[in-house]
Amino acid sequence: MTATMTDATMTDSVLAVEDLSVTFPTDDGDVHAVRGVSYRLRPREVLGIVGESGSGKSVSSMAVLGLLPAGAKVTGSIRYRDRELVGLSYKDMRSVRNNGVAMIFQDPMTSLNPVYTIGWQLAEAYRAHHAVSKKAAWAKAVEALDLVGIPRPDRSAKQYPHEFSGGMRQRVVIAMAIINDPDVIIADEPTTALDVTVQAQILETLLRIRDETATAIVMITHDLGVVAGMVDRVQVMYGGTVVESGPVDELFDYPRMPYTVGLLGSLPNPAALGKRLTPIKGAPPSLINLPTGCAFSPRCPLAEDECRTAEPLLLPTERADHATRCHRWQHLSTLSRPQSLFEHEEIGVMENPAALTTADPDMPVIEESPSGDSVVVDSNAVDSIAAEEKGGRA
């Protein structure tokens, strides 16, 4: 039996997604972008959805808002406050967007119109859902800018997007998402291409808005650092489906899926200064021709015959509120250092790589030629040439 939501969790959820699947028909075959994704979101809760590019994170969230192309086939259930959204008409979905569920896209310049002022665009978004005067909508726009920390919001509202920095534009997009007081905000990579300091400010803004408005947040990201410091629960996606889910601390401390172990190992760790990261070998599967069995089995160091023939169900583990889609999770739980599964001899764990040339004078030296190509030069030959040149000059 799969780990599904009970009636009790459905009723206290502001957003409930059950067995969501999205398929795109193409000339080469059907693309199974999302397969059997389920989650529920309570007020004030922050859910993190992580995974590699192409794992289905953004598509699953676009399906919630009905923003997928007309050819997409969506099955399953998406309920917003007990209202079914799958199959809802475009006109009816407009009342749900922004008022109920809003989205923050990763590139603010594609969300903002360069020929209109910031205030005009925010006011227009508010008037689209409320029968108010232009003056009242403008006041609401200034209020939203103030809420997201834009300095001098009354003056900033009269400026254009190109007059704002990247971080300030992202704040404007957040203001546009919250101006209609939604119950759920879906943030799709909201800190992409921003420097670390601005990222922290954006995330603090989202959490402050969560606390002040009781809004629930779905945070879509590939940055596990963002997840660690912001979300309450995490879902890890791979091959279009959820492969592990649980409370953020549980999942980071006790991963029960080899793919999650590999993701955590690819994070820079201050405790391992001077050591190389341990990447997951191979590439994500084709969503047109998914492998039989577990989608991660071709890259998994624990894969056995069962993993290659039967896809595991998303089942509870021994940890509270923690589920995994893995046949070998019990074996994984016995390993003292699960990260050793992805450590490869050829990438090394060298404390001081530069020390090799002094420890072994015969080691070949890599130098760059005038054309920009890398050339292997014998270290002894280099020393001999240097000695001859020195003797000639003498």
N, C-alpha and C positions, 0 to 999 in steps of 0.2 A: 504493500500500500504506500503510495507517495505521500509526501508531507504537504497536505493541502490545508486551506483555511477552514475553520469551523464556523458555524453560524454566529457564535458569540463574537469572534474576531471580525466577522464581516459587518456586524451591526455597529460596532464602535469605531469603524474605520471611515475616514473621510474619502479615501480612495482605495478601492479593492480591485486588483487585477488577478484573474484566475485563468490559468491554462491558455495564456495569450500566444498565438502563433501568427506569423506574418510571412507570406510567400509572394515572391515576385516572379511572374512568368517571363522567360526570355527565350530567344531562339535556341540557346544551348541547353535549355532545361529550366526547371523551377529552382529559384534561389530561396532556400529555407533560411531567411534572415533571422527569424525569431522562432523558437520552438518551446512551447509549454512553459512560459514564464509566469510566475505567480508571486504576488506580494500584496501587502496591505499597509496602509499608512494612517497613523492616528494624528490628531492635532498636535502641533509642536514637534513632531518626530522628524528626524533627518535620516533618510535612507541613502546609503552610498551604493552606486552601481559601478563596478570597475571591470576592466578587461582590456585586451588588446584591440587595436583598430579592426573593425569588421566583426566584432563578437556579437553585435546586435544591441548594444547599449542605446544608441541614439534612435534606432528604428523602433524599439519597443516604446520609447517615450513619445516619439512622433505619432505612434498609433493611438496613444491615449488622447491626444489633442485632435485626432482626425486630420493630420497634415500629410499623410502619405499619398503618393500618386493614385490616380483612379484605378490603375491596373492592379494594385496591391490587393491580395486576398487576406483579410483579417478574420481570424476565428478566435473563439474563447469569449471571455467576459471582462468588461471594464466598467466598473460601477463607481460613479461619483455620487456620494450621499444617496445610495440606493437607486440611482437613476442609471439605467443601462446606456452606455455610450456607443457600443458596437452596433453599427447599422443606423445610427442617428443621422438625420438629414443635415445638409450643410447649414441650413437656416437655424435648426435647433442647436447645432454645435456652436454657433456663434454666441449663444447665450451662456454656454459653458466656458468658452475660452475667455481668459482674463478675469471674468467675474468669479469663476469657480477654480479653474486651473490655468495658470499662466506659465510661460516658458521664457527662459533667458538663454539666448543663443550665444555661441562661443565667439563670434566675430561681430562686435557692436556696429562696425561700419556697414555691414550688410543689413542691419536692423534699423538703421537711422537714415532718413532722407537728407541728403546734403543740402538741399535747396530750401529747407524750412528750419526755423529756429527750434531749439530744444523744447522751449515752452509750448510752441504751437503743436508739436508732435505729441507731447504728453497730454495736452488739453484735448486734442482730437481723439486720443485713445480713451479718455474719460467720457467724452461726449458720445462716443459710439455706443456706450452702454448706459448712459444716464441722460435724462431729459433735463439739462441744466443750461443756463446761459453761458456765453463765452467768458464772461467775467468770472463766474463761479468756477468754470473749468480751468481757467488760468490760475486762479488762487489754489486750486487743488494740485495743479502741476508744480507750483512753487513749493507747496507743502511736501510733495513727494520728493523733490530735489533736496529739500532740507532734511528729510528723513534718512536719505542715503548718504548724507555728509557732504553735499556739494556746497562749497563756501559761497556766500552772498547769493543765495538761490534766486532772489528777485532779479538780480542783474544777469546771472548765468542763464536764466530762462530765455533771455533775449539773444543769446549767442547761438552760433551754428556748430554742428558736430566737428568740423575741421579745426575749430578753435579750442577744442578740448584734447587733453592727452588721452592715451589709451585707457588708463585706469579710470579717468573721469568719464569717458564714454561708456565704460562698462557699468559705472554707477548709474548713468542715465538709463541704460537698458534695464537695470534692476528697478529703477524708479518707475519705468513704463510697465514692468511686470506687476508691481505692487499697487499701482495707482487705483485699481478697481477692487482692492482688498480681497484677493483670491484666498481660497482655503489651502491651495497647493501651488507651490512654485517648483517647476522642473528646470534645473540649472544644468545646461549641457556644456561641459567644459568651460565654466565661466572665467577661469583664470588663465586660459591658454594665451601664450605670447606676452604675458605680463611678467615683470620682474618680481623677485621674491617678496620684496617689501610691499608692493602694490597687491600682490596675491593675498598676503595676510590681511591687508585692509579690506579687500573685497569680501573675504570670508568672514571677517568680523562684522561687516555690514550685514551680511545675510543672517548671521546668528542673532544679531541685535534685532533685526526685523522679525525673525522668528519669535523672539521673546516678547516683543512689543505688540505683535498682531496675532499670535497663536497660529501662524501659518506653518503647515508641514512642507518639507523640502525633499525633493529627490535630487541628489547630487550625482551627476554622471561625470566620471573622470577616469583617466588612466594613472593619475598621480596618487599613489598610496599614502604619501605624506599628507595630502589634503584630507584623505579619508580618515587617517589616524587622529587628526586634531579637530574634526568637525562632526562626524556622523555618529548616530546611535547604533545602527545596524548596517551590515554590508552584504551585498550580493555580488559574487564573482561570476562573470559570464565568460563562456568559451564556446565557440562553435554554434552560436545562436541560442544557447540555453544557459540556465543557472547551474553551475557546478558546485557551488558552496555558498552557504548563507549562515549568518549568525550575528550576535553582538560584536561590535568592533574589537573589543579587548579579547574576547574569546577567539575570534578568527585570527588575530595577529599572534596570539600566544600559543594557540593550539590548532593550527591548520590541519584539516583532515582531507585535503585533496592535493595531490602532488603539484598540480598547476598553481595553486595558491602558494605553495612552498617556493616554487620557482619565481613567482612574482615578487614575493617578499625578499628573496635572495638577490634580486636585481636592483634593490634599493641601495644607494650609497649609505654606508654605515660608518660613523665616526670611529667606532671601536675597531674597525678593520682598516685603518689608515695605511696606505701603501700596498694594500692587497687589491687584486682585481675583482670585479663583479663576477657573478656566476650566472650567465645568461641561460635561457632555455633554448636548447638546440632545436633546429628545424623551423618550420613556418606553420601558421594557423591553417586549418583545413579549408578546402574549397566548400562553400556553402551550397554549391550545385551538386558536387559528388562527395558527400560526407563519408568518412570511413565507416565500415561496419563496426558495431560495438561502441566503445567509448571514443568520443571525438578526439580526446587527448592521447589515446593509446600509442599513436606513432611517435610521440615525443616523450612518453612517460618512462622513466627508468624502472618503475615497478610493474609495468604491464605484463600480464600473463595471457594465456590463450582465452580465458573467460572475458578479459577486457577487450579483446579483438573481435569477439563474436556476439556479445550481448551488451547493449547500452545499459548502464546502471540507472536505477531510479534515484530520485532525490529523497534520501531517507535520513531520519534522525541519527545522530551519533550519541556517544555516552555523555556529551556535554549538553548543558541546558540550552534549549532553543537554538541548537546548532545542527544543521543538516548538510549532507554532502552527497554528491553523485559519483561515488567511487566504490569499486569492488574491494579495494585493498586498504581502505581507510583504517581498519583495525590494525593491520601490520604497520601502517604509517604512524599510528599513535604510540607504538612501542619504541620508535627510534629516538635516541637521545638528541641527535643532531640531524633532523630531517634535511637541512640544507646541504648536507654532504652528498645527497643524491645527485645534485647538479654541479658538483665540483669536478672539473676535468683537468687532468694532468697537463694537457697542452696549453691551457691558459695560465697556469701557474698561480701561486700565492706568494709572490716574491716581496720581501720587505723593502729591499733597496736594489732595483734592477740595475742601476748605474754601477753598482759595486762589482758586477760581473766582469767588466773590462779590466779592472785592476786585479781581480782575483785570478783571471785567466788571460794572460797577455796574448795567447794564440787565438782567442775568439775573434771571428770576423767582425769588422766594423762596418756599419751601414752609414754611407755618406751620400749626400745629394750632389748630383752632377750639375754643371752650369745650365743644362737643359731642363732641370727640375726632376729628372729621373733619379730613383734610388739605386745606388751602386754598392755592391759588396766588395770591400777592400780588405785584403789580408793585413792584419795589424802589424806583423813582422815586416812586411814589405813597406808599410808606411814609415816605420821606424828607420829602416835602411835608407829610404829616399831622403828622409829628413837629415840623417847623419851625413850623407853624401853632399847635400846642399850646404850644410853647415861647413863641411870641410872645404868645399869649393870657394865659399865666400872668404874663408880664412886665407 
